[in-house]
Amino acid sequence: MASIFTKIINGELPCYKIYEDEKTFAFLNINPEARGDTLVVPKVEVDKIYDLADEDYSALWLAVKKVAKHMEEVTGRRTIMKVIGKDVPHAHVHVMPLDDSWEEDRIIKMSDEELRETCAELAF
């Protein structure tokens, strides 16, 4: 059975897409820890990052770098990355701007409108 991330990549489920290339896909987390919390995922479905083929592993981290640099330029804030791997069995990296109120494992609530606005700001 395909993961929720594979269904998003395949267009079976909606998302707030931030970035896409041949091997990766990035979209806003709908349960964000910070405004702009973006998930960068490989298009190939693999549970753990360290199980990716070297080519896909490299592509993932190059996409993370691109998304993080773009996010920092757009938000003017330091960008952090987190690899957790506990909720969805599809390798992914969280990329998010750091703010003064950031706390580990927090979840903020954002409306669809706020998600649309954030997506419009960060998409490229």
Contact map, one row per residue, 1 for C-alpha under 8 A:
1110000000000000000000000000000000000000000000000000000000000000000000000000000000000000000000000000000000000000000000000000
1111111000000000000000000000000000000000000010000000000000000000000000000000000000000000000000000000000000000000000000000000
1111111000000000000000000000000000000000000010000000000000000000000000000000000000000001110000000000000000000000000000000000
0111111100001000000000000000000000000000000000000000000000000000000000000000000000000001000000000000000000000000000000000000
0111111110000000000000000000000000000000100000000000000000000000000000000000000000000001010000000000000000000000000000000000
0111111111000000000000000000000000000000001110000000000000000000000000000000000000000000010000000000000000000000000000000000
0111111111111000000000000000000000000000000000000000000000000000000000000000000000000000000000000000000000000000000000000000
0001111111111110000000000000000000000000000000000000000000000000000000000000000000000000000000000000000000000000000000000000
0000111111110000000000001000000000000000001000000000000000000000000000000000000000000000000000000000000000000000000000000000
0000011111111000000000000000000000000000000000000000000000000000000000000000000000000000000000000000000000000000000000000000
0000001111111100000000000000000000000000000000000000000000000000000000000000000000000000000000000000000000000000000000000000
0000001111111100000000000000000000000000000000000000000000000000000000000000000000000000000000000000000000000000000000000000
0001001101111110000000000000000000000000000000000000000000000000000000000000000000000000000000000000000000000000000000000000
0000000100111111000000000000000000000000000000000000000000000000000000000000000000000000000000000000000000000000000000000000
0000000100001111100000000011000000000000000000000000000000000000000000000000000000000000000000000000000000000000000000000000
0000000000000111110000000011000000000000000000000000000000000000000000000000000000000000000000000000000000000000001100100000
0000000000000011111100001111000000000000000000000000000000000000000000000000000000000000000000000000000000000000000000100010
0000000000000001111100001111000000000100000000000000000000000000000000000000000000000000000000000000000000000000000000100111
0000000000000000111110001110000000000000000000000000000000000000001000000000000000000000000000000000000000000000000000000011
0000000000000000111111111100000000000000000000000000000000000000000000000000000000000000000000000000000000000000000000000000
0000000000000000001111111000000000000000000000000000000000000000000000000000000000000000000000000000000000000000000000000000
0000000000000000000111110000000000000000000000000000000000000000000000000000000000000000000000000000000000000000000000000000
0000000000000000000111111000000000000000011100000000000100110000000000000000000000000000000000000000000000000000000000000000
0000000000000000000111111100000000000001111000000000000000110010000000000000000000000000000000000000000000000000000000000000
0000000010000000111110111110000000000001111000000000000000000000000000000000000000000000000000000000000000000000000000000000
0000000000000000111100011111000000000111100000000000000000000000000000000000000000000000000000000000000000000000000000000000
0000000000000011111000001111100000000111000000000000000000000000000000000000000000000000000000000000000000000000000000000000
0000000000000011110000000111110100011110000000000000000000000000000000000000000000000000000000000000000000000000001000100000
0000000000000000000000000011111100011110000000000000000000000000000000000000000000000000000000000000000000000000000000000000
0000000000000000000000000001111100000000000000000000000000000000000000000000000000000000000000000000000000000100001000000000
0000000000000000000000000000111110000000000000000000000000000000000000000000000000000000000000000000000000111100000000000000
0000000000000000000000000001111111111100000000000000000000000000000000000000000000000000000000000000000000111100000000000000
0000000000000000000000000000001111101000000000000000000000000000000000000000000000000000000000000000010011110000000000000000
0000000000000000000000000000000111111000000000000000000000000000000000000000000000000000000000011110010000110000000000000000
0000000000000000000000000000000111111000000000000000000000000000000000000000000000000000000000011000000000010000000001000000
0000000000000000000000000001100101111100000000000000000000000000000000000000000000000000000000011000000000000000000001100100
0000000000000000000000000001100111111110000000000000000000000000000000000000000000000000000001111000000000000000000000000000
0000000000000000010000000111100100011111000000000000000000000000000000000000000000000000000001110000000000000000000000000000
0000000000000000000000000111100000001111100000000000000000000000000000000000000000000000000111100000000000000000000000000000
0000000000000000000000011110000000000111110000000000000000010011000000000000000000000000000111100000000000000000000000000000
0000100000000000000000011100000000000011111000000000000000010000000000000000000000000000011110000000000000000000000000000000
0000000000000000000000111000000000000001111110000000000110110000000000000000000000000000001100000000000000000000000000000000
0000010010000000000000111000000000000000111110000000000000000000000000000000000000000000000000000000000000000000000000000000
0000010000000000000000100000000000000000011111000000000100000000000000000000000000000000000000000000000000000000000000000000
0110010000000000000000000000000000000000011111100000000000000000000000000000000000000000011000000000000000000000000000000000
0000000000000000000000000000000000000000000111111011000000000000000000000000000000000000111000000000000000000000000000000000
0000000000000000000000000000000000000000000011111010000000000000000000000000000000001001111000000000000000000000000000000000
0000000000000000000000000000000000000000000001111111000000000000000000000000000000001000111000000000000000000000000000000000
0000000000000000000000000000000000000000000001111111000010000000000000000000000000000000001100000000000000000000000000000000
0000000000000000000000000000000000000000000000011111000010000000000000000000000000000000000000000000000000000000000000000000
0000000000000000000000000000000000000000000001111111100000000000000000000000000000000000000000000000000000000000000000000000
0000000000000000000000000000000000000000000001011111111110000000000000000000000000000000000000000000000000000000000000000000
0000000000000000000000000000000000000000000000000011111110000000000000000000000000000000000000000000000000000000000000000000
0000000000000000000000000000000000000000000000000001111111000000000000000000000000000000000000000000000000000000000000000000
0000000000000000000000000000000000000000000000000001111111100000000000000000000000000000000000000000000000000000000000000000
0000000000000000000000100000000000000000010100000001111111110000000000000000000000000000000000000000000000000000000000000000
0000000000000000000000000000000000000000010000001101111111111000000000000000000000000000000000000000000000000000000000000000
0000000000000000000000000000000000000000000000000000011111111100000000000000000000000000000000000000000000000000000000000000
0000000000000000000000110000000000000000010000000000001111111110000000000000000000000000000000000000000000000000000000000000
0000000000000000000000110000000000000001110000000000000111111111000000000000000000000000000000000000000000000000000000000000
0000000000000000000000000000000000000000000000000000000011111111100000000000000000000000000000000000000000000000000000000000
0000000000000000000000000000000000000000000000000000000001111111110000000000000000000000000000000000000000000000000000000000
0000000000000000000000010000000000000001000000000000000000111111111000000000000000000000000000000000000000000000000000000000
0000000000000000000000000000000000000001000000000000000000011111111100000000000000000000000010100000000000000000000000000000
0000000000000000000000000000000000000000000000000000000000001111111110000000000000000000000000000000000000000000000000000000
0000000000000000000000000000000000000000000000000000000000000111111111000000000000000000000000000000000000000000000000000000
0000000000000000001000000000000000000000000000000000000000000011111111100000000000000000000000100000000000000000000000000000
0000000000000000000000000000000000000000000000000000000000000001111111110000001100000000000000110000000000000000000000000000
0000000000000000000000000000000000000000000000000000000000000000111111111000001000000000000000000000000000000000000000000000
0000000000000000000000000000000000000000000000000000000000000000011111111100000000000000000000000000000000000000000000000100
0000000000000000000000000000000000000000000000000000000000000000001111111111001000000000000000011000000000000000000000000100
0000000000000000000000000000000000000000000000000000000000000000000111111111111000000000000000001000000000000000000000000000
0000000000000000000000000000000000000000000000000000000000000000000011111111100000000000000000000000000000000000000000000000
0000000000000000000000000000000000000000000000000000000000000000000001111111000000000000000000000000000000000000000000001100
0000000000000000000000000000000000000000000000000000000000000000000000111111100000000000000000001000000000000000000000000000
0000000000000000000000000000000000000000000000000000000000000000000000111111110000000000000000000000000000000000000000000000
0000000000000000000000000000000000000000000000000000000000000000000000011011111000000000000000001110000000000000000000000000
0000000000000000000000000000000000000000000000000000000000000000000000010001111100000000000000001110000000000000000000000000
0000000000000000000000000000000000000000000000000000000000000000000110110000111110000000000000111100000000000000000000000000
0000000000000000000000000000000000000000000000000000000000000000000100000000011111000000000000111100000000000000000000000000
0000000000000000000000000000000000000000000000000000000000000000000000000000001111100000000011110000000000000000000000000000
0000000000000000000000000000000000000000000000000000000000000000000000000000000111110000000011100000000000000000000000000000
0000000000000000000000000000000000000000000000000000000000000000000000000000000011111000000111000000000000000000000000000000
0000000000000000000000000000000000000000000000000000000000000000000000000000000001111100000010000000000000000000000000000000
0000000000000000000000000000000000000000000000110000000000000000000000000000000000111111111100000000000000000000000000000000
0000000000000000000000000000000000000000000000000000000000000000000000000000000000011111100000000000000000000000000000000000
0000000000000000000000000000000000000000000000000000000000000000000000000000000000001111100000000000000000000000000000000000
0011100000000000000000000000000000000000000000100000000000000000000000000000000000001111111000000000000000000000000000000000
0010000000000000000000000000000000000000000001110000000000000000000000000000000000001111111000000000000000000000000000000000
0010110000000000000000000000000000000000100011110000000000000000000000000000000000001001111100000000000000000000000000000000
0000000000000000000000000000000000000000110011111000000000000000000000000000000000001001111110000000000000000000000000000000
0000000000000000000000000000000000000011110000001000000000000000000000000000000000101000011111000000000000000000000000000000
0000000000000000000000000000000000000011100000000000000000000001000000000000000011110000001111100000000000000000000000000000
0000000000000000000000000000000000001111000000000000000000000000000000000000000011100000000111110000000000000000000000000000
0000000000000000000000000000000000001111000000000000000000000001001100000000001111000000000011111000000000000000000000000000
0000000000000000000000000000000001111100000000000000000000000000000100100000001110000000000001111100000000000000000000000000
0000000000000000000000000000000001111000000000000000000000000000000000110010111100000000000000111110000000000000000000000000
0000000000000000000000000000000001000000000000000000000000000000000000000000111100000000000000011111010000000000000000000000
0000000000000000000000000000000001000000000000000000000000000000000000000000110000000000000000001111110000000000000000000000
0000000000000000000000000000000000000000000000000000000000000000000000000000000000000000000000000111110000000000000000000000
0000000000000000000000000000000000000000000000000000000000000000000000000000000000000000000000000011111000000000000000000000
0000000000000000000000000000000011000000000000000000000000000000000000000000000000000000000000000111111101000000000000000000
0000000000000000000000000000000000000000000000000000000000000000000000000000000000000000000000000000111111000000000000000000
0000000000000000000000000000000000000000000000000000000000000000000000000000000000000000000000000000011111000000000000000000
0000000000000000000000000000000010000000000000000000000000000000000000000000000000000000000000000000001111100000000000000000
0000000000000000000000000000000010000000000000000000000000000000000000000000000000000000000000000000011111110000000000000000
0000000000000000000000000000001111000000000000000000000000000000000000000000000000000000000000000000000011111000000000000000
0000000000000000000000000000001111100000000000000000000000000000000000000000000000000000000000000000000001111100000000000000
0000000000000000000000000000001100000000000000000000000000000000000000000000000000000000000000000000000000111110000000000000
0000000000000000000000000000011100000000000000000000000000000000000000000000000000000000000000000000000000011111111000000000
0000000000000000000000000000000000000000000000000000000000000000000000000000000000000000000000000000000000001111111000000000
0000000000000000000000000000000000000000000000000000000000000000000000000000000000000000000000000000000000000111111100000000
0000000000000000000000000000000000000000000000000000000000000000000000000000000000000000000000000000000000000111111110000000
0000000000000000000000000000000000000000000000000000000000000000000000000000000000000000000000000000000000000111111111000000
0000000000000001000000000001010000000000000000000000000000000000000000000000000000000000000000000000000000000111111111100000
0000000000000001000000000000000000000000000000000000000000000000000000000000000000000000000000000000000000000001111111110000
0000000000000000000000000000000000000000000000000000000000000000000000000000000000000000000000000000000000000000111111111000
0000000000000000000000000000000000110000000000000000000000000000000000000000000000000000000000000000000000000000011111111100
0000000000000001110000000001000000010000000000000000000000000000000000000000000000000000000000000000000000000000001111111110
0000000000000000000000000000000000000000000000000000000000000000000000000000000000000000000000000000000000000000000111111110
0000000000000000000000000000000000000000000000000000000000000000000000000100000000000000000000000000000000000000000011111110
0000000000000000010000000000000000010000000000000000000000000000000001100100000000000000000000000000000000000000000001111111
0000000000000000111000000000000000000000000000000000000000000000000000000000000000000000000000000000000000000000000000111111
0000000000000000011000000000000000000000000000000000000000000000000000000000000000000000000000000000000000000000000000000111
